[in-house]
Amino acid sequence: MHPRLFHSFLAVIVALATTPMVACSAYSEGDVQPGCTDGSCVIVTGMPVPSDGRDISFGNIATNESSSEPATLISVTLIEPVGIKLVDSFTVPPDHQIGIGLPIPPVPADNTPDIAGTAFDIIANWAMRAPLAGSVIVPGDALQLVLILRPTSQDTCRTAKGFNLTYMQGGHRCSVDANMAMYLFDGHDASICNDSEKYLQDHPLR
């Protein structure tokens, strides 16, 4: 399976997302854009559960759109998870992508050509990861948020409606929701979750 790289979603996010606030008060949006923060933008991603029992990677690029204030990430949580658990979270530089829907931790056999046909060294990229908590996005720059997921039920489709990112910026604690919905399924046929996918698409966070 080819790894789905985060930048493949970036054009959609930039085109449809609203501009966040320049400054934030407690628990309001600031200048970090983690993707699809407006109800008109919803991305739903289906990912197969690895047959070998490993966890699954998910996430997106988060950009600091401030021209002057760095953002220090605090935490990320799933929104309305059903049968999915977030077991860890990291960041990586944009040029060292982990990809979406990949078995984690990676093994050498997971290295495959990416969707552009160039070498994708997930082992080297995985070694570049840093804990999400404490990661700093400098003004005008970006990091990739890497969420590590684990199924917690035997349901046919395990879902979450997106994720919430909290961070400090300009002395304020900020919080932003991303309409990056997901579902996990067993086997190779994602169509078994068509109803779940439609529900997530039709019921954005806001």
Secondary structure as GFF3:
##gff-version 3
##sequence-region A 1 206
A	DSSP	three_ten_helix	6	9	.	.	.	ID=ss1
A	DSSP	alpha_helix	10	16	.	.	.	ID=ss2
A	DSSP	beta_strand	32	33	.	.	.	ID=ss3
A	DSSP	beta_strand	43	48	.	.	.	ID=ss4
A	DSSP	beta_strand	55	64	.	.	.	ID=ss5
A	DSSP	beta_strand	71	79	.	.	.	ID=ss6
A	DSSP	beta_strand	84	92	.	.	.	ID=ss7
A	DSSP	beta_strand	103	104	.	.	.	ID=ss8
A	DSSP	three_ten_helix	108	110	.	.	.	ID=ss9
A	DSSP	alpha_helix	122	127	.	.	.	ID=ss10
A	DSSP	beta_strand	130	131	.	.	.	ID=ss11
A	DSSP	beta_strand	136	137	.	.	.	ID=ss12
A	DSSP	beta_strand	142	151	.	.	.	ID=ss13
A	DSSP	beta_strand	157	160	.	.	.	ID=ss14
A	DSSP	beta_strand	162	169	.	.	.	ID=ss15
A	DSSP	beta_strand	172	178	.	.	.	ID=ss16
A	DSSP	beta_strand	180	185	.	.	.	ID=ss17
A	DSSP	three_ten_helix	190	193	.	.	.	ID=ss18
A	DSSP	alpha_helix	194	202	.	.	.	ID=ss19
###
